[in-house]
Amino acid sequence: MFPEILPEEVERLLQEHKNICVLDVREAGEVAAGKIPGAMHLPLGQVLTRAKELDPDKEYIVVCRSGNRSSLACEWLTEKGLKVKNMTGGMNGWTGAAE
């Protein structure tokens, strides 16, 4: 299993300039409508084939629209030995800045 994090907590970490890695697993069209500033875009369908691009020494906060796809991505990435947290509620729960 993997831990979860609330959107408000992610926003607070960003405001405090913490060095966090946000991984957005939505599709390109969804990301074009706005994403968390600095988030890396890696569509869910490419997560397994591109997991080697992720740094195993970092912890990733995984984001989608509602929290379902990011939960699946977290399962897959955990199996690959990566450290992840699922942002509950996804971008639907995000009230912070977007780019």
N, CA, C and O of each residue as an XYZ file, in Angstrom:
396
protein
N       0.848     -1.195      0.000
C       0.000      0.000      0.000
C       0.889      1.252      0.000
O       2.097      1.173      0.224
N       0.286      2.361     -0.246
C       1.017      3.625     -0.345
C       0.254      4.700      0.427
O      -0.965      4.611      0.577
N       0.967      5.715      0.915
C       0.292      6.788      1.662
C      -0.473      7.735      0.738
O      -0.244      7.781     -0.470
N      -1.378      8.479      1.343
C      -2.142      9.489      0.613
C      -1.833     10.858      1.208
O      -1.392     10.971      2.351
N      -2.072     11.892      0.412
C      -1.829     13.263      0.844
C      -2.978     14.131      0.333
O      -3.450     13.944     -0.789
N      -3.416     15.059      1.139
C      -4.517     15.947      0.755
C      -4.007     17.064     -0.149
O      -2.862     17.494     -0.012
N      -4.850     17.543     -1.081
C      -4.448     18.655     -1.942
C      -3.965     19.875     -1.152
O      -3.024     20.553     -1.565
N      -4.611     20.152     -0.016
C      -4.218     21.300      0.807
C      -2.795     21.152      1.333
O      -2.058     22.133      1.438
N      -2.414     19.919      1.663
C      -1.068     19.653      2.154
C      -0.038     19.846      1.036
O       1.041     20.391      1.272
N      -0.369     19.404     -0.168
C       0.520     19.594     -1.320
C       0.707     21.092     -1.566
O       1.825     21.558     -1.787
N      -0.391     21.833     -1.526
C      -0.323     23.279     -1.739
C       0.562     23.938     -0.682
O       1.365     24.813     -1.005
N       0.420     23.523      0.577
C       1.234     24.076      1.653
C       2.715     23.783      1.422
O       3.557     24.664      1.598
N       3.034     22.559      1.030
C       4.429     22.198      0.763
C       5.014     23.046     -0.359
O       6.167     23.469     -0.287
N       4.219     23.292     -1.394
C       4.684     24.127     -2.501
C       4.891     25.575     -2.047
O       5.875     26.213     -2.420
N       3.964     26.082     -1.244
C       4.077     27.459     -0.749
C       5.305     27.631      0.140
O       5.901     28.706      0.197
N       5.675     26.545      0.837
C       6.852     26.580      1.712
C       8.135     26.288      0.927
O       9.218     26.175      1.502
N       7.994     26.170     -0.377
C       9.116     25.906     -1.282
C       9.854     24.619     -0.930
O      11.074     24.529     -1.067
N       9.097     23.632     -0.478
C       9.683     22.320     -0.207
C      10.021     21.681     -1.555
O       9.337     21.905     -2.554
N      11.063     20.902     -1.562
C      11.478     20.239     -2.792
C      10.638     18.973     -2.982
O      11.046     17.877     -2.597
N       9.465     19.143     -3.579
C       8.592     17.989     -3.806
C       8.471     17.747     -5.307
O       8.623     18.663     -6.114
N       8.197     16.512     -5.657
C       8.049     16.118     -7.060
C       6.600     15.713     -7.289
O       6.130     14.717     -6.741
N       5.899     16.492     -8.102
C       4.510     16.182     -8.431
C       4.498     15.508     -9.795
O       5.088     16.010    -10.752
N       3.826     14.374     -9.878
C       3.733     13.595    -11.106
C       2.271     13.561    -11.543
O       1.433     12.975    -10.859
N       1.962     14.188    -12.678
C       0.592     14.286    -13.184
C       0.378     13.187    -14.226
O       1.040     13.177    -15.264
N      -0.544     12.264    -13.950
C      -0.763     11.118    -14.844
C      -2.003     11.277    -15.722
O      -2.487     10.304    -16.301
N      -2.519     12.512    -15.821
C      -3.676     12.740    -16.697
C      -3.235     12.776    -18.152
O      -2.041     12.795    -18.451
N      -4.211     12.784    -19.049
C      -3.932     12.869    -20.478
C      -3.546     14.291    -20.858
O      -3.829     15.235    -20.120
N      -2.903     14.444    -22.005
C      -2.381     15.736    -22.456
C      -3.458     16.823    -22.494
O      -3.191     17.958    -22.098
N      -4.654     16.503    -22.956
C      -5.727     17.488    -23.032
C      -6.134     17.999    -21.668
O      -6.450     19.177    -21.508
N      -6.126     17.109    -20.676
C      -6.473     17.503    -19.309
C      -5.388     18.414    -18.726
O      -5.691     19.412    -18.073
N      -4.129     18.061    -18.968
C      -3.008     18.841    -18.450
C      -2.982     20.220    -19.101
O      -2.625     21.205    -18.454
N      -3.359     20.296    -20.381
C      -3.374     21.581    -21.096
C      -4.335     22.565    -20.447
O      -4.151     23.776    -20.562
N      -5.360     22.059    -19.765
C      -6.335     22.918    -19.097
C      -5.794     23.475    -17.786
O      -6.408     24.358    -17.186
N      -4.649     22.966    -17.338
C      -4.020     23.460    -16.124
C      -3.457     22.341    -15.277
O      -4.097     21.309    -15.074
N      -2.225     22.565    -14.774
C      -1.608     21.583    -13.898
C      -0.940     22.291    -12.733
O      -0.746     23.506    -12.758
N      -0.593     21.528    -11.722
C       0.106     22.076    -10.571
C       1.463     22.591    -11.059
O       2.173     21.871    -11.762
N       1.833     23.818    -10.701
C       3.103     24.383    -11.169
C       4.295     23.458    -10.895
O       4.494     22.988     -9.775
N       5.073     23.215    -11.943
C       6.261     22.380    -11.822
C       6.019     20.894    -11.925
O       6.970     20.113    -11.885
N       4.758     20.475    -12.058
C       4.463     19.042    -12.126
C       5.031     18.430    -13.401
O       5.022     19.047    -14.466
N       5.527     17.200    -13.265
C       5.991     16.432    -14.407
C       4.782     15.701    -14.992
O       4.004     15.093    -14.255
N       4.625     15.760    -16.321
C       3.506     15.080    -16.964
C       3.965     13.708    -17.466
O       4.908     13.605    -18.251
N       3.288     12.666    -17.001
C       3.555     11.298    -17.428
C       2.212     10.578    -17.495
O       1.739     10.055    -16.486
N       1.582     10.547    -18.698
C       0.245      9.931    -18.806
C       0.220      8.506    -18.254
O       1.191      7.762    -18.384
N      -0.889      8.143    -17.645
C      -1.027      6.826    -17.021
C      -0.611      5.697    -17.968
O       0.052      4.749    -17.544
N      -0.989      5.789    -19.227
C      -0.670      4.739    -20.184
C       0.820      4.558    -20.438
O       1.234      3.554    -21.018
N       1.630      5.524    -20.005
C       3.083      5.447    -20.191
C       3.837      5.215    -18.889
O       5.065      5.124    -18.897
N       3.130      5.119    -17.785
C       3.783      5.023    -16.472
C       4.715      3.816    -16.393
O       5.859      3.953    -15.960
N       4.256      2.659    -16.797
C       5.092      1.472    -16.665
C       6.279      1.488    -17.620
O       7.373      1.062    -17.249
N       6.081      1.973    -18.845
C       7.172      1.968    -19.815
C       8.191      3.067    -19.546
O       9.335      2.970    -19.992
N       7.798      4.101    -18.830
C       8.713      5.222    -18.571
C       9.115      5.356    -17.095
O       9.738      6.347    -16.714
N       8.764      4.370    -16.270
C       9.074      4.435    -14.831
C      10.568      4.590    -14.591
O      10.970      5.183    -13.590
N      11.389      4.075    -15.481
C      12.849      4.172    -15.308
C      13.347      5.616    -15.395
O      14.475      5.900    -14.993
N      12.515      6.541    -15.918
C      12.880      7.957    -15.978
C      12.766      8.632    -14.610
O      13.273      9.735    -14.409
N      12.100      7.964    -13.681
C      11.877      8.548    -12.360
C      13.039      8.200    -11.426
O      13.610      7.112    -11.503
N      13.372      9.133    -10.555
C      14.487      8.987     -9.628
C      14.051      8.156     -8.416
O      13.156      8.575     -7.682
N      14.662      6.994     -8.193
C      14.262      6.150     -7.060
C      14.587      6.766     -5.696
O      14.101      6.292     -4.669
N      15.403      7.816     -5.686
C      15.749      8.468     -4.421
C      14.762      9.562     -4.036
O      14.844     10.116     -2.939
N      13.834      9.875     -4.929
C      12.847     10.933     -4.656
C      11.497     10.319     -4.323
O      11.213      9.169     -4.655
N      10.668     11.129     -3.649
C       9.286     10.727     -3.392
C       8.397     11.543     -4.326
O       8.565     12.756     -4.451
N       7.460     10.878     -4.973
C       6.570     11.527     -5.932
C       5.161     11.616     -5.372
O       4.646     10.669     -4.778
N       4.546     12.783     -5.577
C       3.129     12.959     -5.270
C       2.404     12.811     -6.599
O       2.592     13.620     -7.509
N       1.573     11.777     -6.711
C       0.936     11.440     -7.978
C      -0.475     12.023     -8.011
O      -1.243     11.908     -7.056
N      -0.791     12.661     -9.157
C      -2.030     13.425     -9.311
C      -2.748     13.016    -10.598
O      -2.110     12.763    -11.620
N      -4.081     12.955    -10.538
C      -4.904     12.812    -11.745
C      -6.102     13.751    -11.579
O      -6.007     14.748    -10.863
N      -7.209     13.450    -12.221
C      -8.372     14.327    -12.112
C      -9.098     14.126    -10.785
O      -9.440     15.094    -10.106
N      -9.336     12.845    -10.411
C     -10.145     12.585     -9.217
C      -9.445     11.739     -8.156
O      -9.933     11.632     -7.031
N      -8.323     11.145     -8.497
C      -7.607     10.298     -7.538
C      -7.611      8.828     -7.892
O      -6.900      8.044     -7.265
N      -8.408      8.428     -8.898
C      -8.485      7.010     -9.262
C      -7.286      6.555    -10.093
O      -6.639      5.563     -9.760
N      -6.993      7.273    -11.166
C      -5.847      6.894    -12.005
C      -4.540      7.040    -11.244
O      -3.633      6.224    -11.404
N      -4.438      8.070    -10.420
C      -3.206      8.256     -9.650
C      -3.031      7.122     -8.640
O      -1.904      6.725     -8.343
N      -4.124      6.607     -8.118
C      -4.051      5.469     -7.205
C      -3.487      4.248     -7.922
O      -2.642      3.539     -7.377
N      -3.951      4.005     -9.138
C      -3.441      2.892     -9.937
C      -1.957      3.104    -10.249
O      -1.159      2.173    -10.144
N      -1.591      4.327    -10.632
C      -0.181      4.638    -10.912
C       0.666      4.406     -9.667
O       1.778      3.888     -9.763
N       0.149      4.785     -8.499
C       0.881      4.570     -7.251
C       1.121      3.082     -7.000
O       2.202      2.685     -6.565
N       0.104      2.263     -7.279
C       0.273      0.812     -7.126
C       1.410      0.315     -8.011
O       2.295     -0.407     -7.552
N       1.380      0.704     -9.279
C       2.398      0.260    -10.227
C       3.784      0.740     -9.833
O       4.744     -0.030     -9.867
N       3.895      2.014     -9.459
C       5.207      2.581     -9.128
C       5.752      2.019     -7.826
O       6.964      1.862     -7.678
N       4.871      1.713     -6.881
C       5.294      1.073     -5.638
C       5.892     -0.291     -5.942
O       6.907     -0.673     -5.360
N       5.259     -1.029     -6.860
C       5.775     -2.342     -7.268
C       7.149     -2.225     -7.926
O       7.936     -3.171     -7.888
N       7.440     -1.072     -8.527
C       8.745     -0.827     -9.158
C       9.768     -0.317     -8.141
O      10.912     -0.034     -8.498
N       9.359     -0.199     -6.879
C      10.277      0.218     -5.831
C      10.373      1.718     -5.625
O      11.257      2.189     -4.909
N       9.469      2.480     -6.245
C       9.492      3.938     -6.098
C       8.660      4.382     -4.902
O       7.717      3.701     -4.500
N       9.019      5.531     -4.342
C       8.302      6.097     -3.205
C       7.259      7.077     -3.739
O       7.596      8.037     -4.431
N       5.993      6.826     -3.413
C       4.904      7.649     -3.936
C       3.866      7.948     -2.863
O       3.735      7.230     -1.872
N       3.127      9.044     -3.098
C       1.924      9.378     -2.327
C       0.846      9.739     -3.335
O       1.115     10.394     -4.342
N      -0.366      9.308     -3.056
C      -1.491      9.637     -3.927
C      -2.195     10.883     -3.393
O      -2.581     10.932     -2.225
N      -2.362     11.903     -4.266
C      -3.101     13.094     -3.852
C      -4.594     12.791     -3.957
O      -5.139     12.671     -5.054
N      -5.243     12.669     -2.806
C      -6.658     12.324     -2.774
C      -7.497     13.425     -3.408
O      -7.225     14.611     -3.225
N      -8.515     13.021     -4.149
C      -9.417     13.983     -4.786
C      -8.890     14.570     -6.075
O      -9.631     15.214     -6.817
N      -7.606     14.353     -6.349
C      -7.007     14.816     -7.596
C      -7.177     16.306     -7.838
O      -7.360     17.091     -6.908
N      -7.110     16.675     -9.106
C      -7.241     18.084     -9.478
C      -8.636     18.623     -9.177
O      -8.820     19.836     -9.070
N      -9.623     17.729     -9.038
C     -10.958     18.177     -8.635
C     -10.921     18.845     -7.263
O     -11.739     19.718     -6.972
N      -9.964     18.431     -6.414
C      -9.851     18.998     -5.077
C      -8.804     20.082     -4.958
O      -8.597     20.634     -3.878
N      -8.135     20.392     -6.068
C      -7.040     21.373     -6.047
C      -7.592     22.785     -6.091
O      -8.383     23.121     -6.972
N      -7.175     23.612     -5.140
C      -7.612     25.014     -5.116
C      -6.434     25.972     -5.283
O      -6.609     27.191     -5.319
N      -5.233     25.401     -5.383
C      -4.036     26.235     -5.520
C      -3.839     26.738     -6.935
O      -4.691     26.568     -7.807
N      -2.690     27.362     -7.137
C      -2.332     27.903     -8.450
C      -2.178     26.782     -9.465
O      -1.845     25.648     -9.120
N      -2.428     27.122    -10.727
C      -2.240     26.161    -11.816
C      -1.532     26.878    -12.958
O      -1.652     28.091    -13.132
N      -0.791     26.090    -13.729
C      -0.105     26.659    -14.888
C      -0.569     25.961    -16.141
O      -0.113     26.290    -17.236
